[in-house]
C-alpha cells in the first residue's frame, strides 16, 4: 500500500467511532506479563483490558512475589504465575500484554507469547534493544500469523487525521522539515532518545515515510562520546552514553527530520515535542498533553507577521473545542490501541502501530549510535550492523 493511501486509511480509522464488540462473541482471554521492580506494568498495560468491553484478563505473571500478589489483587485474579512461560502454557491466552518498561525483557517475552499461540500481543515501548531482536520477532510473528502492536499511544490519537488534512489541503504550504526534541531532563542524550524520543522518531516515520539514512553526533559533557563513556543503560536499554545528541534523518518522502536531546536543557519539559515546519504554518505536537497539538498559521520565518496564534487541534478539528473527552482518555489509557488490536485480529490486518513500525523506531534509534561510531557519517537505513554499535566502540 502506498504511503499516502495508507495514511488516508489509517486517518479515517482514527476519526471513526470505536466499534462495539459483538454481544454474542466470547470474551477475549488476555494474559498480562509484568515484572515489579524491573519495569513493572508499563503505563497501565495491565489495567487497560478491564476498560475494554469483550476483553477479560485471565492470568498475570510477575517474577516478584510481592508484585505478583499486588497485581492479582489489582486485577481481581485468583490465578497468578511467577514464570510467564508457565502462564502461557497453562492458560493459552488469545492476547498477551507485555508490560515491563525494561526493554531487555521484551524480546524473550514477545517471542514466548508468539510461540504459545497468542493471536495478538501489545508490547510496551521501547519495543526491543536492537534491529536484530526486531528481525527475529518479525520472522516469528509472520510464521505464526501473530498481530503485534507497540504502545506508542500517540499513534492512535484522532488529531493525526486533522494534521494529515492540513498537509493534504496545502494549508501548511510546503512541508520543509520535521523537528523533534527530547524532554531535556537529567536523562537528556542517549537515555532520553530511547525512553521518550522513541515517541518522536515514531512520528517522524508516520509523517515522513520510511527513513533512508541517519547522521548523528553524541556528546558527553561537550566532548564526542568515547568507549570509556559507554555504560550499561538504565531500564535494560543496553550499551548507552551521551548527555547530548543531535541527529538528522532523510525520510522516504524526501523531507529531513532533526532530533535533539540535551540533558537539563532548561525547558522544564516544554521542549519535548514534535514539529512539522511548513512554509505557511507550523504544527507542534506536545507528547501526551491535552490538547496534544497546535497549529500556528503563517510563514514561520516572516518577522513582520502578527504574533503567532496557537490553535488547538482536537478530535473535532483545528481550533475546535474538545467535544469527546472519553475518546481522548481512551488514547491515554491505551484502550483505543487495545480495541484496534482486537479488530486487527478479527479483520486480519496490521494494527495501527504494528511490529514493523516498532522495528523502524528501533532502527532509527540505533542509527544514531551507528553514525556516531563512524564519526558522524551518514549511515544507510536499514542498518547493516543489526546490533548496538556502541557495544563495539573503540
Buried (B, 14 or more C-beta within 10 A) or exposed (E): EEBEEEBBEBBEBBBEEBEEBEEEEEBBBBBBBBBBEBBBBBBBBBBBBBBBEBBBBBBBBBBBEEBBEBBBEBBEBEBBBEEBBEBBEBBBBBBBBBBBBBBBBBBBBBBBBBBBBBBBBBBBBBBBBBBBBBBBBBEBBEEBEBBBBBBBBBBBBBBBBBBBBBBEEEBBBEBBBBBBBBBBBEBBBBBBBBBBBBBBBBBBBBBBBBBBBBBBBBBBEEEEBEEEBBEEBBBBBBBBBBBBBBBBBBBBBEBBBBBBBBBEBEBEBEBBBBBBBBEBBBBBBBBBEEBBBBBBBBBBEEEEEEEEEBBBBBBBBBBBEBEEEEBBEBBBBBBBBBBBBBBBBBEEBBBBBBBBBBBBBBBBBBBBBBBBBBEBEBBEBBBEBBBBBBBBBE
